[in-house]
């Protein structure tokens, strides 16, 4: 897995923008009570947190990012092959 991403904290959000595998666009947003990730042009995943802790943490955002990439690899890549 090659992920090149810039993680920013702004307005009580964590935003990560970059590319996966050198060419696939990647966008992650975490606002504490919900988060979403978009990989490529069509693949998207969103979740709501049961117990919002307010301000999202970068360490937790990284775990969500890696989990979303794993899910993308399982769901989207076989369909592309």
Secondary structure, 3 states (H helix, E strand, C coil): CCEEEEEEEECCEEEEEEEECCCEEEEEEECCCEEEEEECCCEEEEEECCCCCCCCCHHHHHHHHHHHHHHHHHHCHHHHC
